């Protein structure tokens, strides 16, 4: 089924069951979601929004987002979320690429609900089950920081629901009836999985702000069967001072994607939660679907790999000439599946570069061992992942290099026990006697960049090392960061 069909069907099946609950706030039942999205759909139709139009959501990850997303699907429109963590400049960049027919902010949403209450019902879609109908655009930054929108239609969302229905759960008879929201709704994890949540009749609890102690409270109180999100969040959960005071016996599985899970973290989490731990490797472009370590994996698989392909995912490792490399040799990870994006929104050039002959080129490097397990070996691109969010040094450098106290600057990642990786600003000061501090750079960059993109350490250099081609030698900078960390 498609989202436009699933919403009323879920209302019929689950009625007054809570679909989304804001912690210490309002509740949206399945019946409420259907009714209120009908109202907003009527207003959208009255404004001329319909088949193929793009609706951009700049509301928070709350009940209004879910209602607007469902309403857009009911009139055949395409939904694109704008991460509320972005600064005004970053949101503007996404909206420029999106070229939306309508931008829905909190004020606009309130107006739509008021207008819809007096408007006739939205016209029914000619074919609400059309598998080729585009439903969602999920924005991610490119290597230069330019936003790119991965496109998903009914066909891909149905495939993603099938992936999540694969019976690889530790206890197939107890997958739980409640979960908590671990990512912003603009993220691929929500945009592509909402249909599956609604089909299962799940109750999703929303925290206005993610706090580790609040997550443990929700998991304990509502007997949740899974801990989901990104590895740094698990590290923060384990650091809650009274962790052992919570009853976490309901937890059967810990499922982590977005950032690699350090082996020590996996081992500690499995022991202290008493649950299986599955590492998921994927990307926005893959629809959040790729490889996974098995819930019953041995230590070699669970601690040192990202597992095997899920469902119909096919993985190959390719060399620079796009030829498969032998088992055990490092190459670029390319994949294909029924869940991957169909292309980038309004960007045929980027689409052609990423999707070649039906294969999605990830830009990540890895190798497959003799057991068929995928090991990560780094990234072909300079992007790193801080707490589950992609950070592109070129974007950060372009902002910080304009600081008046900076003569030159580069950003390189450094491993971090909590966030996975953090950025280190390698600074050549304009005046050696007055080097900018970390606080100076973060305050300056914070006007244009969201906080997770900003550096969290500084090294001062006389000059940046260069390669023979007179480009910044990032390998040398990474070596300097590693030496400093050892010291």
C-alpha positions as CSV (number, residue, x, y, z in Angstrom):
1,X,0.0,0.0,0.0
2,X,1.0,3.6,-0.5
3,X,1.1,6.4,2.1
4,X,-2.1,8.0,0.7
5,X,-3.9,4.7,1.3
6,X,-2.2,3.6,4.5
7,X,-3.2,6.6,6.5
8,X,-7.0,6.0,6.2
9,X,-6.5,2.3,6.4
10,X,-4.5,2.7,9.7
11,X,-7.2,4.9,11.1
12,X,-9.8,2.2,10.3
13,X,-7.7,-0.5,11.9
14,X,-6.3,1.3,14.9
15,X,-8.7,4.2,15.6
16,X,-8.0,5.9,18.9
17,X,-4.7,4.2,19.4
18,X,-1.9,6.8,19.8
19,X,0.2,7.1,16.7
20,X,2.5,9.9,18.0
21,X,2.9,11.2,21.5
22,X,4.9,14.3,22.5
23,X,6.5,13.7,25.8
24,X,4.6,15.8,28.4
25,X,2.6,17.1,25.4
26,X,-0.2,16.3,23.0
27,X,-1.2,13.0,21.5
28,X,-2.1,12.3,17.8
29,X,-4.2,9.1,17.4
30,X,-4.5,7.2,14.2
31,X,-8.0,8.6,13.7
32,X,-6.7,12.1,14.4
33,X,-4.0,11.8,11.8
34,X,-6.4,10.7,9.1
35,X,-9.0,13.4,10.0
36,X,-6.5,16.3,10.4
37,X,-4.5,15.3,7.3
38,X,-7.8,15.3,5.3
39,X,-8.4,18.9,6.5
40,X,-4.9,20.1,5.5
41,X,-5.2,18.1,2.2
42,X,-8.4,20.0,1.4
43,X,-6.6,23.3,2.0
44,X,-3.6,22.3,-0.2
45,X,-6.0,21.4,-3.0
46,X,-7.8,24.7,-2.6
47,X,-4.4,26.4,-3.0
48,X,-3.8,24.5,-6.2
49,X,-1.3,22.0,-4.8
50,X,-1.6,18.6,-6.4
51,X,0.0,15.9,-8.4
52,X,3.8,16.3,-8.5
53,X,4.1,19.6,-6.7
54,X,6.8,19.8,-4.0
55,X,5.8,20.9,-0.5
56,X,8.7,21.8,1.7
57,X,8.3,21.5,5.5
58,X,10.2,23.9,7.8
59,X,8.2,22.9,10.9
60,X,9.7,21.0,13.8
61,X,9.8,17.2,14.1
62,X,6.4,17.1,15.7
63,X,2.8,16.3,15.1
64,X,2.4,19.1,12.5
65,X,5.2,17.5,10.4
66,X,3.4,14.1,10.3
67,X,0.0,15.7,9.5
68,X,1.5,17.8,6.7
69,X,3.4,14.9,5.2
70,X,0.3,12.7,5.1
71,X,-1.8,15.5,3.7
72,X,0.6,16.1,0.8
73,X,0.6,12.4,0.0
74,X,-3.2,12.5,-0.1
75,X,-3.2,15.2,-2.9
76,X,-0.4,13.5,-4.8
77,X,2.2,16.1,-3.8
78,X,5.9,15.4,-3.0
79,X,7.2,16.2,0.5
80,X,10.7,17.5,1.4
81,X,11.7,18.1,4.9
82,X,14.2,20.9,5.9
83,X,16.2,19.9,9.0
84,X,15.2,22.3,11.8
85,X,18.8,22.1,13.1
86,X,20.0,24.0,10.1
87,X,20.8,27.7,10.3
88,X,18.8,30.2,8.3
89,X,21.5,30.2,5.6
90,X,21.5,26.4,5.3
91,X,17.7,26.2,5.2
92,X,17.8,28.8,2.4
93,X,20.2,26.7,0.4
94,X,17.9,23.7,0.7
95,X,14.9,25.7,-0.3
96,X,16.7,27.2,-3.3
97,X,17.4,23.7,-4.7
98,X,13.9,22.5,-3.7
99,X,12.1,25.3,-5.6
100,X,9.0,24.2,-3.7
101,X,5.5,25.1,-4.8
102,X,4.7,25.7,-1.1
103,X,6.8,26.1,2.0
104,X,5.0,25.1,5.1
105,X,6.2,26.8,8.3
106,X,4.3,26.8,11.6
107,X,2.2,29.9,10.6
108,X,1.4,28.4,7.2
109,X,0.4,25.1,8.8
110,X,-2.0,26.9,11.1
111,X,-3.5,28.7,8.2
112,X,-3.9,25.5,6.2
113,X,-5.9,23.9,9.1
114,X,-8.1,26.9,9.3
115,X,-8.7,27.1,5.6
116,X,-9.2,23.3,5.3
117,X,-12.0,23.4,7.9
118,X,-14.1,25.5,5.5
119,X,-12.9,24.0,2.2
120,X,-14.5,21.1,0.4
121,X,-12.8,17.7,0.6
122,X,-9.7,17.3,-1.5
123,X,-10.3,15.5,-4.8
124,X,-9.4,11.8,-4.7
125,X,-6.3,10.8,-6.6
126,X,-6.9,9.1,-9.9
127,X,-4.6,6.2,-8.9
128,X,-3.5,6.5,-5.2
129,X,-1.7,3.2,-5.5
130,X,0.5,4.2,-8.5
131,X,3.9,2.8,-7.6
132,X,5.7,5.3,-9.7
133,X,4.2,8.4,-8.0
134,X,7.0,10.4,-6.3
135,X,6.3,10.8,-2.5
136,X,9.4,12.1,-0.7
137,X,12.6,14.1,-1.4
138,X,15.2,13.7,1.4
139,X,17.9,16.3,1.3
140,X,21.6,15.6,2.1
141,X,24.6,17.8,1.5
142,X,27.0,17.1,-1.3
143,X,30.8,17.1,-1.1
144,X,30.8,20.9,-1.5
145,X,28.0,21.4,0.9
146,X,25.4,21.9,-1.9
147,X,22.2,20.2,-0.9
148,X,21.0,17.2,-3.0
149,X,17.6,15.7,-2.7
150,X,17.2,11.9,-3.0
151,X,13.9,11.0,-4.5
152,X,11.7,8.2,-3.3
153,X,8.3,7.0,-4.7
154,X,5.6,4.6,-3.7
155,X,7.6,1.8,-5.1
156,X,10.7,2.5,-3.0
157,X,8.8,3.1,0.2
158,X,7.0,-0.2,-0.2
159,X,10.3,-1.9,-0.7
160,X,11.7,-0.3,2.5
161,X,8.7,-1.5,4.4
162,X,9.4,-5.1,3.1
163,X,13.0,-4.7,4.3
164,X,11.9,-3.8,7.8
165,X,9.5,-6.7,7.8
166,X,12.3,-9.2,7.3
167,X,12.1,-11.8,10.1
168,X,15.6,-11.2,11.5
169,X,14.4,-9.9,14.8
170,X,15.8,-11.7,17.9
171,X,12.2,-12.5,19.1
172,X,9.8,-12.4,16.0
173,X,6.9,-12.7,18.4
174,X,7.8,-9.6,20.4
175,X,8.9,-6.6,18.3
176,X,7.2,-4.1,20.6
177,X,4.3,-1.7,20.1
178,X,6.1,1.5,21.0
179,X,9.3,3.3,19.9
180,X,10.9,6.7,20.4
181,X,11.8,9.1,17.6
182,X,15.6,9.2,17.4
183,X,16.2,11.4,14.4
184,X,14.8,14.6,12.9
185,X,11.8,13.9,10.7
186,X,13.6,15.3,7.6
187,X,16.1,12.4,7.9
188,X,15.8,9.4,5.6
189,X,15.1,7.2,8.7
190,X,11.7,8.8,9.2
191,X,10.7,10.0,5.7
192,X,11.0,6.6,4.2
193,X,9.8,4.5,7.1
194,X,6.6,6.3,8.1
195,X,4.4,4.0,6.0
196,X,5.8,1.0,7.8
197,X,5.3,2.6,11.2
198,X,1.6,3.3,10.4
199,X,1.0,-0.2,9.0
200,X,2.4,-1.8,12.2
201,X,0.2,0.4,14.4
202,X,3.2,1.6,16.4
203,X,3.1,4.4,19.0
204,X,6.0,6.7,18.5
205,X,7.1,8.9,21.5
206,X,8.7,12.2,20.6
207,X,11.1,14.2,22.7
208,X,11.3,18.0,22.1
209,X,15.0,17.6,22.7
210,X,16.9,14.3,22.8
211,X,18.3,13.6,26.3
212,X,19.8,10.3,27.3
213,X,18.0,10.1,30.6
214,X,14.7,10.9,29.0
215,X,15.2,8.1,26.4
216,X,15.9,5.6,29.1
217,X,12.8,6.7,31.0
218,X,10.6,6.2,27.9
219,X,12.1,2.8,27.1
220,X,11.6,1.7,30.7
221,X,8.1,3.2,31.1
222,X,6.6,2.0,27.8
223,X,8.5,-1.3,27.7
224,X,10.1,-0.6,24.3
225,X,11.8,-3.6,22.6
226,X,14.4,-1.7,20.6
227,X,16.9,1.1,21.0
228,X,17.5,2.9,17.7
229,X,19.5,5.7,16.4
230,X,23.2,6.4,15.9
231,X,26.2,5.0,17.9
232,X,27.0,8.3,19.8
233,X,23.5,8.1,21.3
234,X,24.2,4.7,22.7
235,X,27.4,6.0,24.2
236,X,25.5,8.8,25.9
237,X,22.8,6.3,27.2
238,X,25.5,4.2,28.8
239,X,27.0,7.3,30.5
240,X,23.8,8.2,32.4
241,X,24.8,8.1,36.0
242,X,21.9,6.0,37.2
243,X,21.7,3.8,34.1
244,X,21.3,0.6,36.2
245,X,18.3,2.0,38.0
246,X,16.1,1.7,34.9
247,X,14.2,-1.5,34.1
248,X,15.5,-2.1,30.6
249,X,14.5,-5.8,30.5
250,X,12.1,-5.2,27.6
251,X,15.0,-4.3,25.2
252,X,15.6,-7.1,22.7
253,X,17.7,-5.3,20.1
254,X,20.0,-2.3,19.7
255,X,19.9,-1.1,16.0
256,X,22.5,1.6,15.1
257,X,23.2,3.3,11.8
258,X,24.5,6.6,10.6
259,X,27.9,6.3,12.2
260,X,30.2,3.3,12.8
261,X,29.9,1.7,16.3
262,X,33.3,1.3,18.0
263,X,33.9,-2.4,19.0
264,X,34.2,-1.4,22.7
265,X,30.9,0.3,22.5
266,X,29.2,-2.7,20.9
267,X,30.6,-5.0,23.6
268,X,29.6,-2.7,26.5
269,X,26.1,-2.1,25.1
270,X,25.4,-5.8,24.5
271,X,26.5,-6.6,28.1
272,X,24.7,-3.8,29.9
273,X,21.5,-3.8,28.0
274,X,21.5,-7.6,27.8
275,X,20.4,-7.2,24.1
276,X,21.5,-8.0,20.6
277,X,23.3,-5.2,18.7
278,X,23.0,-4.8,15.0
279,X,25.2,-2.3,13.1
280,X,23.5,-1.0,9.9
281,X,25.5,0.5,7.0
282,X,23.5,2.6,4.5
283,X,23.0,6.1,3.2
284,X,20.3,8.6,2.4
285,X,20.6,7.6,-1.3
286,X,20.2,3.9,-0.5
287,X,16.9,4.6,1.3
288,X,18.5,3.8,4.7
289,X,18.9,0.2,3.5
290,X,22.2,-1.6,3.0
291,X,24.0,-4.1,5.2
292,X,23.6,-5.3,8.8
293,X,25.3,-7.4,11.3
294,X,23.2,-10.3,12.5
295,X,21.5,-10.1,15.9
296,X,23.2,-13.4,16.7
297,X,26.5,-12.5,15.2
298,X,29.8,-13.8,16.6
299,X,32.3,-11.3,17.9
300,X,34.2,-11.1,14.7
301,X,31.1,-10.0,12.8
302,X,29.5,-7.9,15.5
303,X,32.6,-5.9,16.5
304,X,34.6,-5.6,13.4
305,X,32.3,-5.5,10.4
306,X,29.0,-3.9,9.1
307,X,27.6,-7.3,8.2
308,X,26.0,-8.6,5.1
309,X,23.6,-7.2,2.5
310,X,19.9,-7.2,3.6
311,X,17.0,-8.4,1.5
312,X,17.6,-7.9,-2.2
313,X,20.6,-5.5,-1.7
314,X,23.5,-6.4,-3.9
315,X,27.0,-5.1,-3.0
316,X,30.1,-4.9,-5.1
317,X,33.5,-3.4,-4.5
318,X,34.9,-1.5,-7.5
319,X,38.2,0.0,-8.5
320,X,38.9,3.4,-10.0
321,X,37.9,2.0,-13.4
322,X,34.6,0.7,-12.1
323,X,35.7,-2.9,-12.2
324,X,35.0,-5.4,-9.4
325,X,38.0,-6.1,-7.1
326,X,38.8,-9.5,-5.7
327,X,37.7,-10.7,-2.2
328,X,39.7,-9.0,0.5
329,X,40.8,-6.0,-1.7
330,X,39.7,-2.5,-0.9
331,X,37.4,-0.8,-3.4
332,X,34.5,1.7,-3.6
333,X,31.2,0.3,-2.2
334,X,28.5,0.2,-4.8
335,X,25.1,-1.2,-4.3
336,X,21.7,-1.7,-5.9
337,X,18.3,-2.6,-4.4
338,X,14.6,-2.1,-4.8
339,X,14.8,0.6,-2.0
340,X,17.5,2.9,-3.4
341,X,16.6,6.4,-4.6
342,X,15.5,6.9,-8.2
343,X,17.7,10.0,-8.6
344,X,18.4,13.5,-7.2
345,X,15.7,16.2,-7.3
346,X,16.4,18.7,-10.2
347,X,20.0,17.5,-10.5
348,X,20.5,15.2,-13.5
349,X,24.3,15.7,-13.4
350,X,24.6,14.5,-9.8
351,X,22.2,11.7,-10.6
352,X,24.4,10.5,-13.5
353,X,27.5,10.7,-11.3
354,X,26.0,8.6,-8.5
355,X,23.7,6.2,-10.3
356,X,25.6,4.4,-13.1
357,X,24.2,1.4,-14.9
358,X,21.8,0.7,-12.1
359,X,24.3,0.8,-9.4
360,X,24.5,3.4,-6.6
361,X,28.1,4.6,-6.0
362,X,28.5,5.4,-2.3
363,X,32.0,7.1,-2.3
364,X,32.8,4.9,0.7
365,X,35.7,2.4,0.7
366,X,35.6,-1.1,2.0
367,X,36.3,-4.8,1.4
368,X,34.5,-8.1,1.7
369,X,36.1,-11.0,3.5
370,X,35.9,-14.7,2.8
371,X,32.7,-14.9,4.9
372,X,30.9,-12.3,2.8
373,X,31.1,-9.7,5.5
374,X,31.7,-6.0,4.6
375,X,34.4,-4.1,6.4
376,X,34.7,-0.3,6.2
377,X,38.1,1.1,5.1
378,X,37.5,4.8,5.0
379,X,35.9,7.2,2.6
380,X,36.8,8.2,-0.9
381,X,35.3,11.6,-0.2
382,X,36.4,13.9,2.6
383,X,33.1,13.8,4.4
384,X,33.1,12.5,8.0
385,X,30.2,11.6,10.3
386,X,29.8,13.5,13.6
387,X,27.0,11.9,15.8
388,X,25.2,10.5,12.8
389,X,25.3,13.7,10.7
390,X,27.4,14.2,7.6
391,X,30.0,17.0,7.8
392,X,31.8,18.2,4.7
393,X,35.1,20.0,5.4
394,X,35.0,22.1,2.3
395,X,31.7,23.7,3.4
396,X,33.1,24.4,6.9
397,X,36.4,25.7,5.6
398,X,34.6,28.1,3.2
399,X,33.0,29.8,6.2
400,X,35.9,29.7,8.7
401,X,38.5,30.9,6.2
402,X,36.8,34.2,6.1
403,X,37.5,34.9,9.8
404,X,39.7,38.0,10.0
405,X,42.2,36.2,12.2
406,X,42.7,33.3,9.8
407,X,45.2,33.2,7.0
408,X,44.5,29.6,6.0
409,X,42.5,26.7,7.5
410,X,41.6,23.1,6.9
411,X,39.2,20.8,8.8
412,X,40.0,17.2,9.4
413,X,38.2,14.5,11.5
414,X,39.5,13.0,14.7
415,X,38.0,9.8,16.3
416,X,35.9,10.5,19.3
417,X,34.6,8.0,21.9
418,X,31.1,9.6,22.0
419,X,30.5,11.3,18.7
420,X,32.4,8.8,16.5
421,X,34.3,11.7,14.8
422,X,34.7,15.4,15.5
423,X,36.3,18.1,13.4
424,X,39.7,19.6,14.2
425,X,40.4,23.1,12.7
426,X,44.0,23.3,11.5
427,X,44.6,27.0,11.5
428,X,47.3,29.2,10.1
429,X,46.8,32.5,11.9
430,X,47.0,35.9,10.1
431,X,49.0,37.1,13.1
432,X,51.0,34.3,14.9
433,X,50.7,36.3,18.1
434,X,46.9,36.5,18.0
435,X,45.7,33.0,16.9
436,X,41.9,32.6,17.0
437,X,40.6,30.3,19.7
438,X,38.1,27.5,19.4
439,X,35.4,29.7,20.8
440,X,36.2,32.5,18.3
441,X,35.9,30.1,15.4
442,X,32.7,28.5,16.7
443,X,31.0,31.8,17.4
444,X,32.0,33.1,13.9
445,X,30.9,29.9,12.1
446,X,27.7,29.5,14.1
447,X,26.2,32.4,12.2
448,X,26.1,30.3,9.0
449,X,26.6,26.7,10.1
450,X,24.6,24.4,12.4
451,X,26.5,23.4,15.5
452,X,27.4,19.8,14.6
453,X,29.4,21.1,11.6
454,X,31.6,23.3,13.7
455,X,35.1,22.2,14.8
456,X,35.6,21.0,18.4
457,X,39.3,21.3,18.6
458,X,42.0,23.6,17.1
459,X,45.6,23.1,16.1
460,X,47.8,26.1,15.1
461,X,50.3,25.6,12.3
462,X,52.8,27.8,10.6
463,X,51.5,26.6,7.2
464,X,49.3,23.8,5.8
465,X,51.3,20.9,4.3
466,X,50.8,20.6,0.5
467,X,51.1,17.7,-1.9
468,X,53.2,17.8,-5.1
469,X,50.1,19.1,-6.9
470,X,50.0,22.1,-4.4
471,X,46.9,20.9,-2.8
472,X,46.3,20.6,0.9
473,X,47.8,17.3,2.1
474,X,45.0,16.0,4.2
475,X,46.7,12.7,4.9
476,X,49.6,14.7,6.5
477,X,47.1,16.7,8.6
478,X,45.3,13.5,9.7
479,X,48.7,12.3,10.8
480,X,49.3,15.4,12.9
481,X,46.0,15.0,14.6
482,X,46.7,11.4,15.4
483,X,50.1,12.3,16.9
484,X,48.6,15.0,19.0
485,X,45.9,12.7,20.3
486,X,48.5,10.1,21.3
487,X,50.4,12.7,23.2
